[in-house]
Amino acid sequence: MTLASSSVETLETTEIVASSQDLTTHSDTIKSGEGVLVRGTVLARETASGHLVPAEKGGAGGIGNASKILTHDIDATSEAITCPVYSGGGFDSNLLTWDASFSTDADKLTAFDAKPINLVFR
């Protein structure tokens, strides 16, 4: 049984990062069964599992409350994946991966209300 571990990863900070605002990252867990998710996926914490899942506008159980952005591609098809996520910074809204429920710029703009994530619209 592993009680503690650590690793060093180089995070790609090009493309989706759209401002000089400091980036904040931390390690978090993507829920098992979410499949392949790409860098820039907008995430929310599902209340029942406590894990991150793709955010859905108006979604119940916490998934309507966008709070993080995936730092790199992952595959959570068959197991929960612990990986770094952005919890603060400035990002190009057009280069993030949004659920279809965030269909307008206004939806996207309000997705991160009261969070240290700012969006740039180009």
VENZI-V852116 format. One record per pair of residues at least 4 apart in sequence whose ideal C-beta (glycine too) atoms are under 6 Angstrom apart, sorted by sequence separation. I is the first residue (numbers start at 1). GAP is how many residues later the second one is. D is the distance in Angstrom with one decimal. If there is no record, write none. Layout:
I&GAP&D ; I&GAP&D
//
This chain:
13&4&5.0 ; 30&4&5.8 ; 37&4&4.6 ; 59&4&3.6 ; 98&4&4.2 ; 103&4&6.0 ; 105&4&6.0 ; 46&5&5.9 ; 59&5&3.9 ; 76&5&4.6 ; 91&5&6.0 ; 102&5&4.3 ; 112&5&4.3 ; 58&6&5.1 ; 102&6&5.2 ; 45&7&5.8 ; 46&7&4.8 ; 56&7&5.1 ; 74&7&4.9 ; 43&9&4.3 ; 74&9&5.4 ; 53&10&5.7 ; 44&11&3.8 ; 55&11&4.0 ; 43&12&5.9 ; 41&13&5.8 ; 42&13&4.8 ; 48&13&5.8 ; 71&13&4.6 ; 47&14&4.8 ; 71&14&5.9 ; 46&15&5.8 ; 47&15&3.9 ; 70&15&5.9 ; 71&15&5.9 ; 93&15&5.0 ; 46&16&5.3 ; 52&16&6.0 ; 105&16&5.8 ; 45&17&5.2 ; 46&17&5.6 ; 68&17&4.2 ; 69&17&4.2 ; 31&18&5.3 ; 44&18&6.0 ; 34&19&5.8 ; 44&19&4.7 ; 68&19&5.6 ; 31&20&3.7 ; 44&21&5.1 ; 29&22&4.8 ; 30&22&5.2 ; 31&22&5.1 ; 44&22&5.3 ; 44&23&5.8 ; 16&24&4.7 ; 28&24&5.6 ; 42&24&5.1 ; 43&25&4.3 ; 93&26&4.2 ; 88&28&3.7 ; 90&28&4.5 ; 91&28&5.9 ; 92&28&5.3 ; 93&28&5.3 ; 94&28&6.0 ; 41&29&4.3 ; 39&31&5.8 ; 37&33&5.7 ; 39&33&4.8 ; 39&34&5.4 ; 38&35&5.1 ; 37&37&5.5 ; 36&39&5.0 ; 34&42&4.3 ; 35&42&5.1 ; 56&43&4.8 ; 32&44&5.9 ; 57&44&3.9 ; 54&45&5.5 ; 56&45&5.0 ; 57&45&5.1 ; 66&45&4.1 ; 30&46&4.5 ; 66&46&5.5 ; 32&47&5.2 ; 32&48&4.4 ; 67&48&5.8 ; 31&49&6.0 ; 57&50&5.5 ; 29&51&5.2 ; 30&51&4.7 ; 29&53&4.9 ; 42&54&5.6 ; 27&55&5.8 ; 40&55&6.0 ; 40&56&4.6 ; 41&56&4.4 ; 42&56&5.5 ; 27&57&5.7 ; 28&57&4.9 ; 40&57&5.0 ; 25&59&4.8 ; 38&59&5.5 ; 11&60&5.2 ; 25&61&5.6 ; 26&61&5.8 ; 24&63&4.9 ; 24&64&3.3 ; 23&66&4.1 ; 21&68&5.5 ; 21&69&4.0 ; 19&71&2.8 ; 18&72&5.3 ; 18&73&5.5 ; 18&74&3.9 ; 16&75&5.2 ; 16&76&5.7 ; 16&79&4.7 ; 15&80&5.7 ; 18&102&4.0
//
